[in-house]
Amino acid sequence: MKFAKIEFNSESDTAKALYGIMQRGRITGLRDGTFIVPEPALTWLDTEEIPYKIVQKLNHDDVVQTLRDPLTHAI
């Protein structure tokens, strides 16, 4: 499965997106305000017309590396 690191323009867009994606799958929030979502979540965001910006396209290995990076998460 492919993933994307995304960010939203506003807090209201973020709230709507988080609520919808959490009901349909998994979303990972990072300290820098970006989120890692599976590719099907992007389709849902497009369908719901929630604006987002793709920061980076990721594969599974990229996601694992990001989550293991000690600078990504607070301890």
C-alpha positions as CSV (number, residue, x, y, z in Angstrom):
1,M,0.0,0.0,0.0
2,K,1.1,3.5,-0.7
3,F,0.9,6.4,1.7
4,A,1.1,10.2,1.6
5,K,2.3,12.8,4.1
6,I,-0.2,15.6,3.9
7,E,-1.1,18.9,5.6
8,F,-4.3,21.0,5.7
9,N,-4.8,24.7,5.2
10,S,-7.0,25.3,8.3
11,E,-7.9,23.8,11.6
12,S,-11.5,23.3,10.5
13,D,-10.3,21.3,7.4
14,T,-8.0,19.3,9.7
15,A,-10.9,18.5,12.1
16,K,-13.2,17.3,9.3
17,A,-10.5,15.3,7.7
18,L,-9.4,13.6,10.9
19,Y,-12.9,12.7,11.9
20,G,-13.7,11.2,8.5
21,I,-10.4,9.3,8.0
22,M,-10.4,7.9,11.5
23,Q,-13.8,6.3,10.9
24,R,-12.4,4.7,7.7
25,G,-8.9,3.8,8.4
26,R,-5.7,4.8,10.1
27,I,-4.1,8.3,10.3
28,T,-0.8,9.2,12.0
29,G,-0.2,12.7,13.2
30,L,3.3,14.0,13.4
31,R,4.8,16.8,15.5
32,D,5.3,19.1,12.6
33,G,1.5,19.3,11.9
34,T,1.6,16.8,9.0
35,F,-0.3,13.5,8.8
36,I,0.5,10.2,7.2
37,V,-2.5,8.6,5.5
38,P,-3.0,5.6,3.2
39,E,-3.6,6.4,-0.4
40,P,-7.4,5.6,-0.3
41,A,-7.8,8.4,2.3
42,L,-6.8,10.9,-0.5
43,T,-9.6,9.7,-2.6
44,W,-12.0,10.2,0.3
45,L,-10.7,13.7,0.9
46,D,-11.2,14.5,-2.8
47,T,-14.7,13.1,-2.7
48,E,-15.5,15.2,0.4
49,E,-13.8,18.3,-1.2
50,I,-11.6,18.8,1.8
51,P,-8.5,20.7,0.6
52,Y,-5.1,19.3,1.5
53,K,-1.5,19.5,0.3
54,I,0.7,16.5,-0.4
55,V,4.0,17.1,1.3
56,Q,5.5,13.7,0.2
57,K,4.5,10.4,-1.3
58,L,5.6,7.5,0.8
59,N,5.9,3.7,0.5
60,H,5.7,1.3,3.5
61,D,9.4,1.5,4.2
62,D,9.3,5.3,4.3
63,V,6.5,5.2,6.8
64,V,8.4,2.8,9.1
65,Q,11.5,4.9,8.9
66,T,9.6,8.1,9.7
67,L,7.9,6.5,12.7
68,R,11.2,5.2,14.0
69,D,12.9,8.6,13.7
70,P,13.4,9.9,17.3
71,L,13.0,13.5,16.1
72,T,9.5,12.7,14.8
73,H,7.7,12.0,18.1
74,A,8.1,13.3,21.6
75,I,9.2,10.7,24.1
